[in-house]
Amino acid sequence: MKSKFILLVCIGLVAIFTLALATPARAFESRGGDTVTIPAGEVIEDDLYVGANIFTLDGVVKGDLIVAGSAITINGTVEGDLLAAGQSVVVNGRVMDDIRMAGASLVLGESAQIADDVVSAGYSLETKDGSSVGGDTLFGGYQAVLAGDTARNANIAVNRLELSGSVGGDVSVEVGSAEETPMVSPFTFMPNMPAVPSVAGGLTIKSGASIGGDLTYTAIPETMIPPGTVSGDVLHKLPAVVTGKEQTVTEKTSSWFFTNLRNLVTLLIVGLLMVWLVPKLVQNGANAVNAKPLPSFGWGIVTIFGFFFALLALTTLVVIVAIILGIVTLGDLLGTIIWAGIIAVAALIFAFSVSVGYISKIIVSYLGGRLILARLKPEWAERPYWPVALGVVIFAILVAIPFLGGFINVIVVVLGLGALWLLGWELIRSRPTGAKAPAESTD
């Protein structure tokens, strides 16, 4: 239950942002403020970005609509995709492509017409009788009521599901049981929580529902299915139970060997590339650790805490700036600020991940290999490739040792991060503060 639930939630949430970032580079409009309304008769010729507490679309958006707010209502027409995130998202009009939405209360009203897929995540999804989805319906959350029509397949992972509408293709459902699902969710007591329908625990299929393909559902109790509801096959699965089966000694040994072999090969390739492309970074980092091991370790710890602080500070700054822009009605800058913030956060996470996973380990491995070769083969110690190759092999062997390996890995990463901190600080200090004034002529 949990694995598919998490998968669908991630699909719903990630799709909102990835598809927004993948929007074609064309002209767009943006609106911002506490309340934004596109009245009936108004036509937006381009994509529309909106950040507002309350947003209502009664007109037409020719391109995609990307909106974030508290209460979002779509009564008009969106000729492209709808990407929405809010406490409540209500669609009563037409969306001529896909919907990607996340929120506490998600509703497709009686007159909603969606030409393609609906991918969503949140507390409650309700598709009312009369609504239509031309593609697939995917939802991950607490509860769902599907009374509308879905032309193709439905894939749902919830605690409570009531199906009374029609699905033209296959239905895949994973639900909790009525006994293990609380009657009242804690989300009900959230401030300003929109009204949501009451749904019985587990899976309920009502008379009049129609499934054109197969029904596959995972639940502890078997569900009563009205005759003639499912045209295809019905497959009832019980939730997977971890049996705790022990691996054999051979299986454990094989898994341990190939895991560590992959780590060795990966680090070796990255290390050789680094000493080829950025040899000064590796050599200077190793020198920093060798000359200042204790400061390197201390600054490495500072770097780890500094990363999380910088991530929180950057995210907070973007949110504050976006709110200020909305208050002063500078909506034209809102989309640019949000996407710039997302890119900056992604770049920070990527840089830290690469530093932890590869660069720090290569720097310390290179230092270890160089120190060993300086005693055994001094002429090889001055060549960049031999020290990194030997150091990586030794490092891979050490971290493969149970229990001790994890401790060694942490020490190496912290030392390497500290070396990068010291190199960065030295680079900042060595930059000229300003050009010298030209000397006066004595002629």
N, C-alpha and C positions, 0 to 999 in steps of 0.2 A: 504493500500500500504506500509506504513512505517514499520508495524510490520513484515510482511513477508520479506521485503527487509532486515531489520536488522537481522532477523533470518538466512537468507541464507548467508549473509556476515559473521556472526559469525561461521556458519558451515564451510565455506570455510577457514577462517583464523585459527580457533581453531583446525580444523582437521590436518592442517600442523604440528602443534607443538605436539598435543597429540599423533598422530600416530608416529611421529618421536621419542617421548619418549618411546613409546611402542614397538619400534623395538627390536626384540629378541637379547639377549646378545650373540652375536657371533662375529667373527672376522670382521673387516672392514678396508677399506683404506680411507685416507683423502688426499685431494689436496688443495692447496691454492696459491694465487698470483694474479697479475693483470689480466693475461690471462691464462686460463687453457684449454687444448684441449686433449681429448682422441681420438687418431687417429684411422682410420679404420684399423682393424686387431688386435688392442689391446683388450684384454679381462680382465676385472676386476672380479676376482672369488668371491669377497665378496661384502658386502654393501660398498657404496662409499659416503663419505661426502665431499662436495666442498664449499669453500668460495672464490669467485673470482669476479672481475669486469665483465669479459667476459668469459663465459664457453660454450664450444662446445663439444658435444658427437657424435663422428662418429663411435666409437667402440661398445663394448658390456659390460654391467654391469649385472653380474649374480644375484646379490641381489637387494636391494633397492638403489635408488639414492636420496640423500637429498642434495639439492643445493640452495644456496642463492647468489645473485649477481645482476648486472645491466642488462646484456643481456644474456639470457640463450637459447641455441638452442640444441634440441635433434634430431639428424639425425640418430643415431644408434638405439640400442635395449636395453631396460631395462626389465629384466626378472622378477623383483619384482615391488614394488610401486615406483612411482615418486612423490616426495614432493619438490616443487619448489616455491621460492618467489623471485621476481625480478621486475625491471621496465618493462621488456618484457620477456615472456616465449613463445617460439615457438617450437612446437613438429611436426617434419616431419617423425619420425621413428615409432618404435613399443614399446608399453608399455604393458607388459603381465599381469598386474594387474591394480590397481587403480592409478588415478592421483589426487593429492591434490595440488592446486596451487593458488597463489595470485599475482597480479601485475597490472600494468597500462594497458598493452596490452597482452592478452592471445590468442594464435592462435594454432589451430590444422590444419596443412597443408594438402594439397591434398592427400598425401601418409600416413598420420598419421593413425595408427591402435591401438586403445585402447581396451584391452580385457575386462575391467570391467568398473567401474564408473569413472566419471569425476566430482569432486567437486571443485568449483572455486569461487573466489571473486575478484573484481577489477573494473577497469574503463570499459574495453571492452573485450568481448569474441567473437572470430570468429572461427567457424568450417567450413572449406572450403569444397566445393563439392569434394567428393572422400574420405574424412575422415570418419572414422567409430568408434563408441563407442559401445562396447559390452554390457554395463550395462545402468545405468541411467546418465543423464546429469543434474547437479544442478549448478546454477549460480546466484549470487547476485551482482549487480553493476549498472553502468549507462546505458550501451547498450550491445546488443548481436545480432550477425548475425549467424543463424544456417542454413548452407547450406549443412552440412554433414549428415550422418546417425547416429541415436541413436536407438539401438536395443530395449531398454525398455522404461522407462518413462523420461520425461523432466519436471523439476520444475524450473521456471525462475521468478525472480523479478527484474525488470529494469524500466528505463524510456522509452527506445526505444528497440523494438524487431522486427527483420525481420526473418521470417521463410520461407525457400524455400527448405529445405531438408526433410528427412523422420524420423518419430518417430514411433517405433513399438508399443508402449503402449500408456499410457495417457499423456496428456500435461496439465500442470497447469501453468498459466501465470498471473502475476500481473504487470500492466504497467501504466505509466502516460499517460495523453491525449496529443494529438498533440498540443493543444492550450496552455496547461500549461507547456510544456517542452521547454526550450530555444533551439534555433537552434544551438548555440555554447556553449559547456560546458566550464567552467573556467579551467578545467583540461587540455584543449587543449594548454594552454599557459605555462604549466609546462616546466622547462628546460629539454632538451633532450627527450621530449615526443615522443614515437614511433608513426609511422603512423598508424592510425586506420581507418576503413571504415566509410563512412557517412551513417547514418541511420535516417530515418524519425521518427518523434515523434509518440509515441503510438505503437500499434500492427499492423504489416503488414504481411499478409500471401499471398505469391505469388503463381501463377499458377504453378503446378508441385509439390507442397508440399504434403506430405502424413502423416496422423496421423492414426495409426492403432487402437487406443482406443478412449477415450473420450477427448474432449477439454473443459477445464474450464478456463475462462479468466475473470479477474477483470479489468475493464476499464470504464471510463465515457462514451465514444461513443461506439456504437456497431460496430464491425469490419466486413468488407465485406470478406466473406470466399468463395473462388472459389468452385463451385459444385464438389462433389466427393472427396474433400480433407480429410474429417473426416469420418472414418468408424463408430464411435460410436456416442454418444450424444454430443451436443454442449450446454454448459451452460454459459450464460453471467451474470456476477455479477457486481453490482455497488459498488464502494468503500464504506466501512462502514462509516456512518455518526453518530457522537456522538449526540444523541438526547437531552442529558441533563436531562433525566427523573429523578425526585427526588425520593429517596427512602422513603418509608413510615416510620413513627415513629417506628413501630414494627420492620421493617427490620434494621433500624439504631441501635436500642437498642440491637437486637440480635447479629448483627455483632460486635458492641462494646463489648458486654459481652463475647462472645466466643474468640475474639482476646485477650483480657486481661486475660481471664482464661488460654489460652494456654501459654501466657507469664509467668504467675504465676507458672504454673506447671513445665515449663521448667527451670526457675530460681531455683525453690525449689529443683528439682532433682539434678541440677548441684551444688547447694550450699551444699546439704547434702553429695554429693560425694566428694566435695573439703574438707570439715571439717573431712571427714573420711580418705581421702588419703593424703592430704597435710594440716593438721591442722595448722602447724607453719606458712605457707604462709598466711593463712587467719587471724590468730591471730596477727602476727607481722605487717601485712598490716593495720589492724584495729588500732593497737597501734600507728603506724606512723601517721595515719590521726588524731587520737585523740590528740596526743602530738604536732603535727605540722600541723594544718589545713590549714593555709595560705601558708606555703611552699609547702604542698601537692598540693594545687590548682595551684600554680604557676608552679611547676614542671610537673603537668599534662598537662598544656598548652604547655610547652616545649616538652613534650613527643609526642604530636600530631604533632607539626611542625617537630620534630626530625625524626619521622617516614617517612614523605614525603621526607625530605631531604636525609635520608638514602636510601630510595627507588630510588630516582633520582641518588644519588652518585653511588650506586651499579650497576644500569643499565648502567650508563655512563662508569664506570670502565670496565665492561664486554665488551662493544662496543670498547673501546680504546684498550684493550688487544687483542681483536680479530683482529682489524685493524693492530696492530703492528705485530702480528703473521703472518698475510697475507703478510705484506710488507717484513718481513725477511724470508718468505717462510718456516715457521715452521708449515705447515698445519696439521701435525700429532697431534698437540695439540689443534687445532681449535675446533673440535667437543667436546672435553672434557671441554674446557673453557666455551663454549656456554651452554652446558647442566648443568654444575656446577653453572653458573650464573642464569639460569632459576630456578633451584632447590632452590638456595639461596633466590631469589626474592619471590618465592612461599612460602618458610618457613617464611620469614619476614612478608608477608601479612597475612598468617595464624595466626602467633603469635599475631599480632596487632589486628586482628579481634576477636580472642578469648578473648583477654584482654579487648577490648571495650565492646563486647557483654555479657561477663559473669564475668570474674575474678574481674574487677573493681566494678561491681555492687554487687557482693557477699561480697567483703571486706567491703564496706560501709554499706550494709544491716546488716552484722554481727555486726558491731560496733553499729548501731542504736538499734538492738535487745538487745545487751549486756547492753547498757546504761539504757534502759527501765527496763529490768529485774533486774538490780542492785538496783533499787528503789522498785520494786514490789515484786520480789522473788529472793533475793540475791544468794541463793544456786543454782538456775537454771542458773544464769548468768555465772557460772564457767563451765557449761557443754556446749560443742561446738554446739550441735544439736539444743537446744532450742533457743539460740540467732539468729542463721541463719534462722531458720524457722519463728520466729516472725518478724525479720527484712525484710525478703523477702516478707512476706504478706503485711507489711506496705508499703514497697517500691512499690509493684504492685498496691496497692490502690491509692497511691499518683500519680504515672505516668499515671493512668487511668483518672485523672481529665483533662478535655479539657484545652488546652493552658498551664495551669500551669504544667501539667504533663511533657510536653516536656522540659520545663526549668529545672525542678527537675532532669530529666534523664541526661541532659547535666552536671549539677553540680556534680551529683554522679559519672558519668564516669570520669570526669576530676580529682576529688579527688582520685578515685581509681587508675587511671593511675599514678598520682603523688606519691601515696604510693608505687606502684611497682618500680617507678624510685628511690625513697629513699632507698628501700630495696636492689635494685641492686647496688646502689652506696655504701651502707654500707657493702655489701658483698665483693665488690672490695677492699675497704679500709681495711677490716679485714683480707684479705689474706696475709700470710707471704711473705715478699719480698725476703727471702733467709734463708738458714739454718745457725745457729750459728756455728762458728768454734769450734772444740772440744778443751776442756781445756788441757793445757800441764800438763804432769805428774810431780809431785813434788818428786817422789821417787828418 
